[in-house]
Amino acid sequence: MLRNMKSPYWPLHLMLLPGLILVLIYSYGPMVGIVIAFQKFMPAKGGLFASDWAGLDNFRYVLDMPDSMRVLKNTILIAMFKIVVGLIVPITVALLLNEVRKELFKRGVQTLIYLPHFLSWIILGGILIDILSPSSGIVNQFLGLFGIESIYFLGDNSWFRPVLVLSDVWKEFGFNTIVYLAALTGINPALYEAAIVDGAGRWKQTLNVTLPGMMPIIVLTMTLALGNVLNAGFDQVFNLYSPQVYESGDIIDTFVYRIGLVDAQYGVATAVGLFKSVVSFTFITASYYLAYRFANYRIF
């Protein structure tokens, strides 16, 4: 022990201690509550282990619910669209900004598209509700100039998913663009010089030098995103959805919220959350393996 204390790295390990304590208290400590998934939990009975055990009844109840498969389908569809569109847009923007030679303009655009990342969905949700309002929203007023009838974007099942995907991409693509711009700086300039000597134009250089140089980061971000395939964005959906769009917008997290906190079915809500955690853990494990296999990514 004393020998380890003489190591020059022990002050760094000591700096990790507050973060480790917070993780143990707020991440691992609440995991004791998983037992609620196997109980007919009644808070009035006085504790986690005072309620009657239900075995797997809560899980069977969830599987028999008519809404469970719809919620799972919505979660996967919304999350997958967010992953795909959220990958294409920042890559495209990064490539376009990479071609800009006026540094001041480039930095200005980066700052503007990066700002929404710092706003919460409570603020952005209020903004979207206002601009997409069917009566006074600026979007419907603009469509009215062309004789198009007002669209209830946040109350129509055919429009709600696209609004979720596009608004999420608008909020986050600025941050992801900076990641890809950083990847572009690591490409050897000699490769571009060789491509120019071979007669390649800007488009050919992009296809044969830029994109292959970005590919490790693209593969890495894509595989790591698989771990979030069941996280369709509770904050966003909760602030934008309504009973009118449960059919297309209700996801696992909002489903758990209504069952657990609104209907007070704590055992059922915990069972759904546990199922989600197990599936997410499987996807995260697979994503880290794929990141290691195709992008040489290592945790340590």
N, C-alpha and C positions, 0 to 999 in steps of 0.2 A: 504493500500500500504506500509506504513512504517512498519507495523507489519510483512509483508512478507519479507521486506528487512532485518529484524532481523534474518531471518531463516539462519541456517548454510549452507544451500544448494544454496543460491543465487549466490555465486561466480561460482559454477558449471554451473548454468543456464546462467550466463554471458559468460562463455566460449563457450557456444553453439551459441551465437549470430553471430559471423562471419560466421559459417557454415550455419546458418539459412538465413542470408542475401544472401549468394552465391546461395543457393537453390532457394530462391525467384526470384533472378535476372536471373539465367541461366536455371531453370527448370519450374517455374510457369510463369515467364514473357513471354517467347516465346509462351505460350499456347494461347495468344491473336491471334496469326497467324492462329489458327484453322479456322477463318472466311474465309480464302482463299479457303477452300474446298467447300464453297458455293458461290463462285464468279467466274466470268471470269476474273481472276486476270491479270492485266497489270501493271507492275512496273512503266511504263512511265506515268501513270495517277496520280501518286503522293501519294500513301499511301495505307494502308490496307482497308480503307473504301471508297476509291474513285472509285473502279472498279464496274462494273455492277454485280448485283446479278444473280446467275444461279440456285438457289434452289438445287435440287438433281441431276441436269444434269451431274455433274462430276462423281457422283457415278454410274449413269446409264451408262455413257460412259465406265467406268472401267469394269463393269459387262459384257458389250457387247464386250469388247476386246477379241480377240481369245487367247491371251497369259495369261489372268488373272488367269484362273483355273489351267493352267500348273504351273505358278509361285507359287500359293498357295499350290499345291500338292508337288512341290519340297521343299518348305520351311518346310512343316510338316514332310515329309519323312526324310530330312537331320537332322532336329532338333530331331526327335524321335530316329533315329539311334545314334546320338551323346549322347542322354540322356541314352539310354539302354547300349551301349558299354562303355560309360563313367562312368557307375555305376559298371559294372561287372569287368572291368580291375583294378581299384584302390582297390576294395575289395579283389580281388585275390592277388594282390601284397602286400597289407597290411597283409593278412594272411600268406603269404610266408615269409615276413620280420619278422613277429612276431615269427617265428620258428628259426630265426638266433640267435645264441648265442654269436658270435664274435661281440662285440659292435662297434669296429672300422670299420669293413666291413659293418655293418648295417647302420652306419651313413654316410659312403661314398656313398653307393647306394642311400640313401635318398637324398643326396645333388645332385648327378648326375641326377636323374630323376626329381628333382625339378627345375633345372636350366632353361629348356625351358619355364617354366611359366613366366619368367621375360623378355623373348624376344618378340618383337612385330611381327605382321604378315608381316610387310614389310621385316624384316630380314629373318624370316622363309620362307616367300614366295619365296624370291630370292634363298635360299638354296634348297627348294624343286624343283624349276624350273631347277636348275642346276643338281641335282642328278637324276631327273626323265626325263631329256632330252632324246628324242628318238635317238639322234645321239651320244652324248658324255656323257650321264648320267651314273653314276656308277651302277645304278640298271640295266639298259639295257645292259651294258657291262658284268655284272655278269650273266644275263640271256643268253647272247650270248655264254657263255662258255658251256652251255648245249644245244646249237643249237636252242634256242628259239628266234623268230624274235622280233625286237624292238617293244615296245608298247608305243604309244603316250598317256601316263597316263593323261595328262592335256588337251588333245584334243580329247579324245574318251568318248562319253556319257556313255558307259558301265563301264568305269573305274573312271570317275571323282567323282562320289558320294563316292565310297569307299575311294578314296584318301582324300577327305574332312573329312570324319568321322575318319579315322585312324590318319591323321595328327593332327586333333583337340584333339583326345584322347592322342596322344603322347605328345602334348604340356601341357595338363592340368592334366593328371593322377597323376603326382608327387605331386601336391598340394592336390588333393583329397585323395591320399594315406596317407598323414600326418594327415588329418582329421580322417580317420578311425583308424590309429595307436593310435591317442589320445583317441578314443573311447575304444580301447582295454585295455588301461591302467586303465580304470574305472571298469573293470570286477573284481569281488572279487576273489582273489587267492584261497580262501577256496573252491570255486566251483570246481576248477581244482583238488584240493586235494581230494575232495569227489568223483569226477569222477575216479581218479586213484584208490582209494580204491575199487570202484565198478568194477574195471577191464577194464576201458575204455582206449583205445589207443589214439594216437594223432588225428587220423581221427574222432573217436567218440567224443573226447573232442571238436573238431572244430564244429561238427554238433550240439552237445547238450549243449555246454557252450559258445564257442566263438561267433558263429553266432547269437544265441538268445541275447547275451549281446550287440552285435552291432546293433541289429534290430531297436531300437529307432532312431539311427543316420541314418541308411539306409532308413527307412521310411521317416524321415524328409527331407533328401537330395533329395529323389525321388519325394516327393510331391511338394517341393519348386521348383524343376526343371520344373514342369508343367507350371510355369509362363513364362518360356523362350521358349515355344514350337513354337512361331513364330519368335524367334530370332535365325536364323540358322548361324549367324556369318558373318556380312557384311565385316569386315576387312579381314577375311580369303578368302571368296569367291571373293571379289573384286580384291585381289592380285593374285589370281590363275586362274580365269575363263577367257574365251574368247568367241567370238560369236559362235565358233564351239561347245561349250558345254552349250549354253543357254537352250537347251532342257532339260538337266538333272541338271544343276547347277544354273540356274537363280532363285533367291529368291526375296522375297518382298522388302527387303532393296536395293538390286541392281536394281530392277525394278523401284523403286521410284527414285533412283539416275539418271537413264537414262532418265526417263520421265521428272523429274523436272529440273535437272541441264544441261542435254545434249540437250533435246528437248524443254526446256523452257515451258512445260505445268504445270505451278505451281499449278493451281487449281486441276488438276487431281492427281498430285503427293501428294498433301496435303490430298485429299480424301482417297487415298490408305493408307497413313500414319495414318489417323484418324481411318479408319476401323481396321487397325492392332492394334492400341492402345486400342480400345474398346474390341476387342477379347482378347488381352493380359491381360487387366484389369480383364476380366471375369475369365480367367485361373488363374491369381494370387489370386483372391478372393477365388476360389475353392481350390487352393493349400494350402492357409493358413488355410482354414477350415479343410481340410484333415490332415494337419500337427497337428492341435489342436486336431482333433478327434482321430487320431491313434498314434501320438507321443507326445501328451500333450505339444505341442509347443505353447508358448504365445509370442506375440509381446512385451507386457509390463510386 
